[in-house]
Amino acid sequence: MLGDYVDRGPDSKGVIDYLLDWPWEAKLILLKGNHEIIMDEAEFSAKHLNYWCQVGGLETIASYDARFANIPDSHWEFIRNSLPYYETEQVIYVHGGVGPMKPLVKQDPVNLAWRRFPDAKEHRSGKLVVCGHTIQRKGRPTDKGHTVCIDTAACQGGWLTCFNAKKGRYWQANEKGQTRKKKLKAWKKKKARALEATTSSSSPKS
């Protein structure tokens, strides 16, 4: 999951409780969003606490019976132990985005959570980057070829998106209980080009 579990609805506490007691067999990998960073900073600074309250913190505190002191240690650990990114052989998952030139281990975790999709460039690794953070107003994931953004405004009554990076397919649900699924158009073209390249390289040469 790409982050922003808090500040994005009326029951941040319930979201964290649910994720801590994850009931499904699928392995859960939790990434840190900018709102987890903001919440973490708020515990140590009145200035940061004031800022947090302006960007969703009041709603989050309200979910703990309107008392900051009610936030349990297990929830602070959840916030702090979430990862800045997750990397596989072919894909990089991150909340905001990645700098194109540096290895991930040398990038600022805060910057990884705050980067914006319009600034995305291909990472030096050549891996696909899957990110959130920047809302896609049309309600569909946006594919730049090297980067796919799946933030489709769930926090504003839009769609919550689940994306399969291997197949380019996504599933969506909204608060009305509606669901839909589709495959990225650009993904079909990329697969076709990859197939053509494979066929060409495997054809006997005269």
C-alpha positions in Angstrom: 0.0 0.0 0.0 1.3 3.4 -1.0 0.6 5.4 2.2 -1.7 8.2 3.5 -3.6 6.0 5.9 -4.3 9.0 8.1 -5.9 12.4 7.6 -7.9 11.1 4.6 -11.3 10.3 6.2 -13.3 10.2 9.4 -11.7 7.0 10.9 -7.9 7.0 10.6 -7.8 5.0 13.8 -10.0 2.4 12.3 -7.8 2.2 9.2 -4.7 1.6 11.2 -6.5 -0.9 13.5 -7.6 -2.8 10.3 -4.1 -2.8 8.8 -2.5 -4.0 12.1 -5.0 -6.8 12.2 -4.8 -7.6 8.5 -7.2 -10.5 7.9 -6.1 -11.7 4.5 -3.4 -14.2 3.4 -1.8 -11.7 1.0 1.4 -10.2 2.2 1.0 -6.6 3.3 3.7 -4.1 2.6 3.0 -0.6 4.0 4.7 2.4 2.5 4.9 5.8 4.2 3.0 8.8 2.7 3.5 12.4 3.4 0.6 12.4 5.9 2.3 9.8 8.0 5.5 12.0 8.0 3.4 15.0 9.0 1.7 13.1 11.8 5.0 11.8 13.1 6.6 15.3 13.2 3.5 16.6 15.0 4.4 14.7 18.2 7.6 16.6 18.6 6.9 20.1 17.6 4.0 22.6 18.3 4.7 24.1 14.9 4.3 20.8 13.1 1.3 20.0 15.3 -0.4 23.2 14.1 0.4 22.4 10.5 -0.9 18.8 10.9 -4.2 20.1 12.2 -4.6 22.2 9.1 -4.2 19.3 6.7 -6.3 16.6 8.2 -4.9 16.1 11.7 -8.0 17.3 13.5 -10.1 14.6 11.8 -7.4 12.0 12.7 -7.3 13.1 16.4 -11.2 13.1 16.4 -11.0 9.4 15.5 -9.1 8.8 18.8 -12.0 10.3 20.8 -10.6 13.8 20.2 -7.5 13.3 22.4 -4.0 13.3 21.0 -2.9 11.4 24.1 -5.2 8.5 23.1 -3.0 7.6 20.1 -1.5 4.3 21.2 2.1 3.3 21.0 1.3 0.6 18.5 -0.1 3.3 16.1 3.0 5.4 16.4 5.1 2.4 15.7 2.9 1.7 12.6 3.5 5.2 11.4 7.3 5.1 12.0 7.9 1.6 10.7 6.2 2.0 7.3 8.7 2.0 4.5 9.8 4.9 2.3 9.7 2.6 -0.8 9.5 -1.0 -1.9 11.5 -2.4 -4.8 11.2 -5.6 -6.8 13.2 -6.8 -9.8 11.0 -4.8 -12.2 9.0 -2.3 -10.1 9.6 0.5 -7.6 6.6 1.4 -5.4 6.6 4.8 -3.6 4.2 7.3 -2.3 5.2 10.4 -4.1 7.9 9.6 -6.6 11.7 9.1 -7.1 14.6 11.2 -8.3 15.8 9.9 -11.6 19.5 9.8 -11.1 20.2 8.5 -7.6 19.9 4.9 -6.3 16.9 4.7 -4.0 19.1 4.0 -0.9 20.6 7.5 -1.4 17.4 9.4 -1.7 15.8 11.4 1.0 12.8 9.4 2.4 10.8 12.7 3.0 11.4 13.7 -0.6 10.2 10.3 -1.8 6.8 11.0 -0.1 6.4 14.6 -1.4 7.4 14.4 -5.0 4.8 15.1 -7.6 3.8 13.0 -10.6 4.1 15.8 -13.3 7.8 15.9 -12.4 8.3 12.2 -12.9 11.2 11.0 -15.1 12.5 7.5 -15.8 14.6 6.2 -13.0 18.2 5.2 -13.8 17.3 1.5 -13.0 14.8 1.4 -15.9 12.2 0.0 -13.5 8.6 1.0 -13.6 7.6 3.4 -10.8 4.2 3.1 -9.3 3.2 6.1 -7.1 0.3 7.9 -5.6 0.1 11.4 -3.9 -0.9 13.4 -7.0 -4.6 13.1 -7.6 -5.7 12.0 -11.1 -8.8 14.1 -11.7 -10.3 11.8 -14.3 -10.6 9.0 -11.9 -8.3 6.6 -13.8 -4.6 5.8 -13.3 -2.2 7.7 -15.5 0.6 5.9 -17.3 3.7 7.9 -18.4 5.4 4.7 -19.6 8.1 4.8 -16.9 5.7 5.9 -14.1 2.1 5.0 -13.2 0.1 7.2 -10.8 -2.8 5.4 -9.1 -4.1 8.2 -6.8 -7.7 8.5 -8.0 -9.1 10.7 -5.2 -10.5 8.1 -2.9 -10.1 10.7 -0.1 -12.4 13.1 -2.0 -15.2 10.6 -2.8 -13.5 9.3 -5.9 -12.1 5.8 -6.6 -9.7 3.6 -4.6 -7.4 1.9 -7.0 -5.6 -1.4 -6.9 -3.0 -1.9 -9.6 -1.3 -5.1 -10.9 2.0 -3.9 -12.2 2.8 -7.1 -14.0 -0.3 -7.2 -16.1 -1.2 -3.5 -16.3 -4.6 -4.2 -14.9 -6.4 -2.2 -12.2 -9.5 -2.6 -10.1 -11.4 0.3 -8.5 -14.1 0.8 -5.8 -15.8 3.8 -4.4 -17.8 4.7 -1.3 -21.1 4.0 -3.1 -20.1 0.3 -3.4 -19.5 0.6 -7.1 -16.6 -1.4 -8.7 -14.9 -1.4 -12.1 -11.8 -2.9 -13.7 -9.7 -2.1 -16.8 -6.3 -2.5 -18.4 -4.2 0.5 -19.1 -4.3 1.3 -22.9 -0.6 2.2 -23.0 0.1 -1.1 -21.4 -1.4 -3.0 -24.3 0.7 -1.1 -26.7 3.9 -1.7 -24.7 3.1 -5.4 -24.5 2.5 -5.5 -28.3 5.9 -3.7 -28.9 7.6 -6.2 -26.6 6.1 -9.1 -28.4 7.2 -7.7 -31.8 10.7 -7.2 -30.5 10.8 -10.8 -29.2 9.5 -12.2 -32.4 12.0 -10.2 -34.4 14.9 -11.2 -32.4 13.9 -14.9 -32.5 13.4 -14.9 -36.3 16.1 -16.7 -38.4 18.4 -14.4 -40.2 19.1 -14.9 -43.9 
